[in-house]
Amino acid sequence: LCLATAKLGFYVSCPIAEAVPQNRVAFVFGWSLASPKIVEKFSQIYLEQGFCVVSCTNDTVFNLHFPRPIVRDRVRKLLLLLEPLFQSQSGDHVAVVHVLSNGGLNTYLHFLDTIQPNGEFQHWADRLRCAVFDSAPADWEYFLSAREATGLGGLLALAGLPQRGVFVFLLRQLLWLIGVTHRLGFVRFMTPEQAGHERLLAPSTPKPPTLFIYSTTDALTDYRLVEIWCKRMEGAGTLCTLKLFEGTQHLGHLRAHPKLYRALVTDFLADAQVLLIPSVAPITSE
């Protein structure tokens, strides 16, 4: 299973406790250019609670705006591979999702499209119990504004790229050029609605309880946009919970407040009644 899913770009980890039923899965959808080691820190939260974790990183930045059939096909193949895991276990079948920035949200949207009603994977909609949105949806119009430059170093650090030197100088010039052409009307980047985020509001889309984790000082995700989307999703029937951090950067909430972040997610899982055991020793990665 691990080898088969790795070929699709997904990675599977499971708790080492033999007594834990393997019919509970957490999908951790990482952002574009994410380091797998950083995504693993988010996965660890679910491993400690007895979940099998399926994680991935959205490695193509254009996936943020242009849905790719290959992504949807990989999600479909992934669910096919996971079916025996559930069918071989009795009891309640549970799936939860942890979305990291717009890259993770894009993968989540493909996941939702795959489990639409009247499809071959519609039973996954019943398994989906809750979702966590960390630093999403991001406003990429805001990202290209002049204010974004102050958060560039944090973004590069998350991507594991150099934070100074010629590379950063050229990247700043490129962002400036894109911003100018955008404001002059030569280039128009998609808004969240055009990028497909409105699919979260569609009547046929599964609407699990959703926790939004965000910050007033996020250089990429405007906290006001998150709150607007929360109200829109509530209007469409989603039960939403907001957790606003102060002083943390984009996707930096777990790093800045590890104990609080873990407790926040764990309490949310408990409220969604998906926790089975208080704690399980996780697998350590090589």
The 8 nearest C-alpha neighbors of each residue, nearest first, counted from 0:
[[1, 3, 2, 4, 80, 11, 81, 5],
 [2, 0, 4, 3, 11, 5, 10, 12],
 [3, 1, 5, 0, 4, 6, 10, 11],
 [4, 2, 0, 6, 5, 1, 7, 80],
 [3, 5, 7, 9, 6, 1, 2, 0],
 [6, 4, 9, 8, 2, 7, 10, 3],
 [5, 7, 4, 3, 8, 2, 9, 1],
 [8, 6, 4, 5, 9, 73, 3, 77],
 [7, 9, 5, 6, 55, 4, 10, 56],
 [10, 8, 55, 5, 4, 54, 7, 53],
 [9, 11, 54, 5, 53, 4, 55, 1],
 [10, 12, 53, 52, 1, 54, 9, 13],
 [13, 11, 52, 51, 53, 10, 14, 282],
 [12, 14, 51, 52, 15, 46, 50, 11],
 [15, 13, 281, 16, 46, 49, 282, 51],
 [14, 16, 282, 17, 281, 13, 280, 279],
 [17, 15, 18, 14, 19, 279, 280, 49],
 [16, 18, 19, 15, 20, 14, 21, 13],
 [19, 17, 16, 20, 15, 21, 14, 49],
 [18, 20, 17, 16, 21, 49, 14, 15],
 [21, 19, 22, 18, 88, 23, 17, 49],
 [20, 22, 23, 19, 51, 84, 88, 85],
 [23, 21, 85, 92, 20, 88, 84, 24],
 [24, 22, 93, 50, 21, 94, 92, 51],
 [23, 25, 51, 94, 50, 52, 93, 22],
 [24, 26, 52, 95, 96, 94, 50, 53],
 [25, 27, 96, 53, 54, 52, 97, 28],
 [28, 26, 54, 97, 96, 53, 98, 29],
 [27, 29, 103, 98, 55, 54, 99, 26],
 [30, 28, 56, 103, 99, 55, 57, 38],
 [29, 31, 102, 103, 57, 33, 99, 100],
 [30, 32, 57, 58, 102, 33, 60, 59],
 [33, 31, 58, 158, 30, 34, 57, 56],
 [34, 32, 158, 31, 30, 56, 35, 29],
 [33, 35, 36, 37, 158, 38, 32, 159],
 [36, 34, 38, 37, 39, 33, 56, 55],
 [37, 35, 39, 34, 38, 40, 33, 284],
 [36, 38, 39, 34, 40, 35, 33, 41],
 [39, 37, 35, 40, 41, 36, 29, 34],
 [38, 40, 42, 36, 37, 41, 35, 43],
 [41, 39, 43, 38, 37, 42, 36, 44],
 [40, 42, 39, 43, 38, 44, 37, 27],
 [43, 41, 39, 44, 40, 45, 52, 46],
 [42, 44, 46, 40, 41, 45, 39, 47],
 [45, 43, 42, 47, 46, 41, 261, 48],
 [44, 46, 48, 47, 50, 43, 42, 49],
 [47, 45, 43, 50, 49, 48, 281, 44],
 [46, 48, 279, 45, 281, 44, 278, 49],
 [49, 47, 45, 278, 46, 279, 50, 277],
 [48, 50, 46, 47, 279, 14, 19, 45],
 [51, 49, 46, 24, 23, 45, 48, 52],
 [50, 52, 13, 24, 12, 23, 25, 46],
 [53, 51, 25, 12, 11, 24, 26, 50],
 [52, 54, 11, 26, 10, 25, 27, 9],
 [55, 53, 27, 10, 9, 28, 26, 52],
 [54, 56, 9, 28, 29, 8, 10, 27],
 [57, 55, 29, 58, 30, 33, 31, 28],
 [56, 58, 31, 30, 102, 59, 29, 103],
 [57, 59, 31, 32, 56, 60, 33, 30],
 [60, 58, 61, 62, 57, 31, 32, 63],
 [59, 61, 62, 31, 63, 58, 57, 32],
 [62, 60, 63, 59, 64, 65, 66, 31],
 [63, 61, 65, 60, 64, 59, 66, 67],
 [64, 62, 61, 102, 60, 105, 65, 101],
 [63, 65, 194, 62, 61, 66, 189, 195],
 [64, 66, 62, 61, 63, 67, 194, 195],
 [67, 65, 62, 64, 68, 63, 70, 105],
 [66, 68, 69, 70, 65, 62, 71, 72],
 [69, 67, 71, 70, 72, 66, 73, 109],
 [68, 70, 72, 67, 71, 73, 74, 66],
 [71, 69, 73, 72, 68, 67, 74, 109],
 [72, 70, 74, 68, 109, 73, 69, 75],
 [71, 73, 69, 75, 70, 74, 68, 76],
 [74, 72, 76, 70, 75, 71, 7, 77],
 [73, 75, 77, 71, 72, 76, 110, 78],
 [74, 76, 72, 78, 73, 77, 71, 79],
 [75, 77, 79, 73, 74, 78, 72, 80],
 [76, 78, 74, 80, 79, 75, 73, 4],
 [79, 77, 81, 75, 80, 76, 82, 74],
 [78, 80, 76, 77, 82, 81, 75, 83],
 [79, 81, 77, 78, 82, 76, 83, 0],
 [82, 80, 78, 84, 79, 83, 77, 85],
 [81, 83, 84, 85, 79, 80, 86, 78],
 [84, 82, 86, 85, 81, 87, 80, 79],
 [85, 83, 81, 82, 87, 86, 22, 21],
 [86, 84, 22, 83, 82, 88, 87, 81],
 [85, 87, 83, 88, 84, 82, 89, 22],
 [88, 86, 85, 84, 83, 89, 22, 82],
 [89, 87, 85, 86, 22, 90, 21, 84],
 [90, 88, 87, 91, 86, 22, 85, 92],
 [91, 89, 92, 88, 22, 20, 85, 93],
 [90, 92, 93, 89, 22, 23, 126, 88],
 [93, 91, 22, 126, 23, 90, 85, 94],
 [92, 94, 23, 126, 127, 91, 24, 128],
 [93, 95, 127, 24, 126, 25, 23, 128],
 [96, 94, 25, 129, 127, 128, 130, 26],
 [95, 97, 130, 26, 25, 27, 131, 98],
 [96, 98, 131, 27, 130, 26, 28, 132],
 [99, 97, 132, 103, 28, 104, 131, 133],
 [98, 100, 103, 133, 29, 30, 28, 132],
 [101, 99, 135, 134, 30, 102, 103, 133],
 [102, 100, 104, 103, 136, 135, 137, 105],
 [103, 101, 30, 31, 105, 104, 57, 100],
 [102, 104, 28, 29, 99, 30, 98, 106],
 [105, 103, 101, 107, 102, 106, 98, 108],
 [104, 106, 108, 102, 107, 103, 63, 101],
 [105, 107, 109, 103, 108, 104, 110, 28],
 [108, 106, 110, 104, 109, 105, 111, 103],
 [109, 107, 111, 105, 110, 106, 104, 112],
 [108, 110, 112, 106, 71, 107, 111, 113],
 [109, 111, 107, 113, 108, 112, 74, 106],
 [112, 110, 108, 114, 113, 109, 107, 115],
 [111, 113, 109, 110, 115, 114, 108, 204],
 [112, 114, 110, 111, 115, 109, 75, 120],
 [115, 113, 121, 120, 111, 112, 124, 123],
 [114, 116, 112, 121, 113, 118, 111, 204],
 [117, 115, 121, 118, 114, 203, 124, 120],
 [116, 118, 121, 115, 119, 120, 114, 122],
 [119, 117, 121, 116, 120, 115, 114, 113],
 [118, 120, 121, 117, 114, 122, 113, 116],
 [121, 119, 114, 122, 118, 123, 113, 115],
 [120, 122, 114, 116, 123, 118, 124, 115],
 [123, 121, 124, 125, 120, 126, 114, 119],
 [124, 122, 126, 121, 125, 120, 114, 127],
 [123, 125, 127, 122, 126, 121, 114, 205],
 [126, 124, 123, 122, 127, 128, 121, 205],
 [125, 127, 93, 123, 94, 124, 92, 128],
 [126, 128, 94, 124, 125, 95, 129, 123],
 [129, 127, 207, 95, 126, 94, 93, 271],
 [128, 130, 207, 208, 95, 209, 127, 96],
 [131, 129, 96, 209, 97, 95, 208, 210],
 [130, 132, 97, 210, 209, 98, 211, 96],
 [133, 131, 98, 211, 135, 210, 212, 97],
 [132, 134, 212, 99, 135, 98, 100, 211],
 [135, 133, 100, 213, 250, 220, 249, 212],
 [136, 134, 100, 137, 133, 101, 132, 220],
 [135, 137, 101, 225, 100, 134, 138, 220],
 [136, 138, 220, 135, 101, 219, 139, 100],
 [139, 137, 141, 140, 220, 142, 221, 136],
 [140, 138, 142, 141, 137, 143, 190, 219],
 [139, 141, 142, 138, 143, 144, 188, 190],
 [140, 142, 139, 144, 138, 143, 219, 147],
 [141, 143, 139, 147, 219, 140, 144, 138],
 [144, 142, 141, 178, 140, 147, 139, 145],
 [143, 145, 141, 146, 142, 147, 178, 140],
 [146, 144, 147, 148, 143, 175, 178, 142],
 [145, 147, 144, 148, 149, 218, 142, 141],
 [148, 146, 142, 145, 149, 150, 144, 218],
 [147, 149, 151, 150, 146, 145, 171, 144],
 [150, 148, 147, 151, 146, 152, 218, 145],
 [151, 149, 218, 148, 147, 153, 152, 154],
 [150, 152, 154, 148, 153, 149, 155, 147],
 [153, 151, 155, 154, 150, 162, 156, 149],
 [154, 152, 156, 151, 155, 150, 157, 248],
 [153, 155, 151, 157, 156, 152, 158, 150],
 [156, 154, 158, 160, 152, 157, 153, 162],
 [155, 157, 159, 153, 158, 154, 160, 152],
 [158, 156, 154, 155, 159, 153, 33, 34],
 [157, 159, 155, 32, 33, 156, 160, 34],
 [158, 160, 156, 157, 155, 34, 161, 33],
 [159, 161, 155, 158, 156, 162, 157, 154],
 [162, 160, 163, 155, 159, 166, 167, 156],
 [161, 163, 152, 155, 167, 160, 156, 164],
 [164, 162, 167, 161, 166, 165, 168, 152],
 [163, 165, 166, 167, 168, 162, 161, 169],
 [164, 166, 168, 167, 169, 163, 170, 161],
 [167, 165, 169, 168, 164, 170, 163, 161],
 [166, 168, 170, 163, 169, 165, 164, 171],
 [167, 169, 165, 171, 170, 166, 172, 164],
 [170, 168, 172, 166, 171, 167, 165, 173],
 [169, 171, 167, 173, 172, 168, 166, 174],
 [172, 170, 174, 168, 173, 169, 167, 175],
 [173, 171, 175, 169, 170, 174, 176, 168],
 [172, 174, 170, 176, 175, 171, 177, 169],
 [175, 173, 177, 171, 176, 172, 178, 170],
 [174, 176, 172, 178, 173, 177, 171, 179],
 [177, 175, 173, 179, 178, 174, 172, 180],
 [178, 176, 174, 180, 175, 179, 181, 173],
 [177, 179, 181, 175, 176, 143, 180, 174],
 [178, 180, 176, 182, 181, 177, 183, 175],
 [181, 179, 183, 185, 177, 182, 178, 186],
 [182, 180, 186, 178, 184, 179, 183, 187],
 [181, 183, 179, 184, 180, 178, 185, 186],
 [184, 182, 180, 181, 185, 179, 186, 178],
 [183, 185, 181, 182, 186, 180, 187, 179],
 [184, 186, 180, 183, 181, 187, 182, 179],
 [187, 185, 181, 184, 180, 188, 177, 183],
 [188, 186, 181, 184, 189, 185, 182, 180],
 [189, 187, 186, 190, 140, 181, 139, 64],
 [188, 190, 193, 194, 191, 187, 64, 192],
 [189, 191, 193, 192, 194, 188, 140, 139],
 [192, 190, 194, 196, 193, 189, 195, 138],
 [193, 191, 197, 196, 190, 194, 195, 189],
 [194, 192, 190, 189, 195, 191, 196, 197],
 [195, 193, 64, 191, 192, 189, 196, 190],
 [194, 196, 197, 193, 192, 198, 191, 108],
 [197, 195, 198, 192, 191, 199, 194, 193],
 [196, 198, 192, 199, 195, 200, 201, 191],
 [199, 197, 201, 196, 200, 195, 204, 108],
 [198, 200, 197, 201, 196, 204, 232, 206],
 [199, 201, 198, 197, 235, 232, 202, 204],
 [200, 202, 198, 204, 203, 199, 197, 235],
 [203, 201, 204, 200, 235, 205, 199, 236],
 [202, 204, 201, 205, 115, 116, 200, 206],
 [203, 205, 201, 202, 206, 199, 115, 111],
 [206, 204, 124, 207, 203, 111, 115, 127],
 [205, 207, 237, 204, 208, 236, 199, 238],
 [206, 208, 129, 128, 209, 205, 237, 130],
 [209, 207, 238, 129, 239, 237, 130, 206],
 [210, 208, 130, 239, 131, 129, 207, 240],
 [209, 211, 131, 240, 239, 241, 132, 130],
 [210, 212, 132, 241, 242, 240, 131, 133],
 [213, 211, 133, 242, 132, 243, 134, 241],
 [212, 214, 134, 243, 244, 133, 211, 222],
 [215, 213, 244, 243, 216, 217, 245, 222],
 [214, 216, 222, 217, 245, 244, 246, 213],
 [217, 215, 214, 246, 248, 247, 218, 245],
 [216, 218, 248, 249, 214, 219, 220, 215],
 [219, 217, 150, 147, 216, 220, 249, 248],
 [220, 218, 142, 217, 137, 249, 221, 138],
 [221, 219, 137, 217, 138, 134, 222, 218],
 [220, 222, 224, 223, 219, 217, 138, 225],
 [221, 223, 225, 224, 215, 214, 220, 226],
 [224, 222, 226, 225, 221, 227, 215, 220],
 [223, 225, 227, 221, 222, 226, 228, 138],
 [226, 224, 222, 228, 223, 227, 229, 136],
 [225, 227, 229, 223, 224, 228, 230, 222],
 [228, 226, 224, 230, 229, 225, 223, 231],
 [229, 227, 231, 225, 230, 226, 232, 224],
 [228, 230, 226, 232, 227, 231, 233, 225],
 [231, 229, 233, 227, 228, 232, 234, 226],
 [230, 232, 228, 234, 233, 229, 227, 235],
 [231, 233, 235, 229, 234, 237, 230, 200],
 [234, 232, 237, 230, 236, 235, 231, 238],
 [233, 235, 231, 232, 236, 230, 237, 200],
 [236, 234, 232, 233, 200, 237, 231, 202],
 [235, 237, 233, 234, 232, 238, 206, 200],
 [238, 236, 233, 206, 232, 208, 239, 235],
 [237, 239, 208, 233, 209, 236, 240, 207],
 [240, 238, 209, 208, 210, 237, 233, 229],
 [239, 241, 210, 211, 209, 242, 238, 208],
 [240, 242, 211, 210, 243, 212, 239, 226],
 [243, 241, 212, 211, 213, 244, 240, 210],
 [242, 244, 213, 214, 212, 241, 245, 215],
 [245, 243, 214, 213, 247, 242, 246, 215],
 [246, 244, 214, 247, 215, 243, 216, 213],
 [245, 247, 216, 244, 248, 215, 214, 217],
 [248, 246, 245, 252, 251, 216, 214, 244],
 [249, 247, 217, 251, 216, 250, 218, 246],
 [248, 250, 217, 251, 134, 219, 218, 247],
 [251, 249, 252, 134, 248, 133, 100, 99],
 [250, 252, 248, 254, 249, 253, 247, 255],
 [251, 253, 255, 254, 250, 247, 256, 260],
 [254, 252, 257, 256, 260, 255, 251, 250],
 [253, 255, 251, 252, 257, 256, 250, 260],
 [256, 254, 252, 253, 251, 257, 247, 260],
 [255, 257, 253, 259, 254, 258, 252, 260],
 [258, 256, 253, 260, 259, 254, 261, 255],
 [259, 257, 261, 260, 256, 262, 253, 263],
 [260, 258, 262, 256, 261, 257, 263, 253],
 [259, 261, 263, 257, 262, 253, 258, 256],
 [262, 260, 258, 264, 263, 259, 265, 257],
 [261, 263, 265, 259, 260, 264, 266, 258],
 [262, 264, 260, 266, 261, 265, 259, 267],
 [263, 265, 267, 261, 266, 262, 268, 260],
 [264, 266, 262, 268, 267, 263, 261, 269],
 [267, 265, 269, 263, 268, 264, 262, 270],
 [266, 268, 264, 270, 269, 265, 263, 271],
 [269, 267, 271, 265, 266, 270, 273, 274],
 [268, 270, 272, 266, 271, 267, 274, 273],
 [271, 269, 267, 272, 268, 266, 273, 265],
 [270, 272, 268, 269, 273, 267, 129, 128],
 [273, 271, 269, 270, 274, 268, 275, 128],
 [272, 274, 271, 268, 269, 275, 93, 128],
 [275, 273, 269, 272, 276, 268, 48, 277],
 [274, 276, 273, 277, 49, 48, 272, 19],
 [275, 277, 278, 274, 48, 49, 279, 19],
 [276, 278, 48, 275, 279, 274, 47, 49],
 [279, 277, 48, 47, 276, 280, 49, 46],
 [278, 280, 47, 49, 48, 281, 16, 14],
 [279, 281, 47, 15, 14, 278, 282, 16],
 [282, 280, 14, 46, 47, 279, 15, 283],
 [283, 281, 14, 15, 284, 280, 13, 12],
 [282, 284, 281, 285, 280, 43, 15, 12],
 [285, 283, 282, 39, 12, 36, 281, 43],
 [284, 283, 282, 36, 39, 12, 35, 281]]
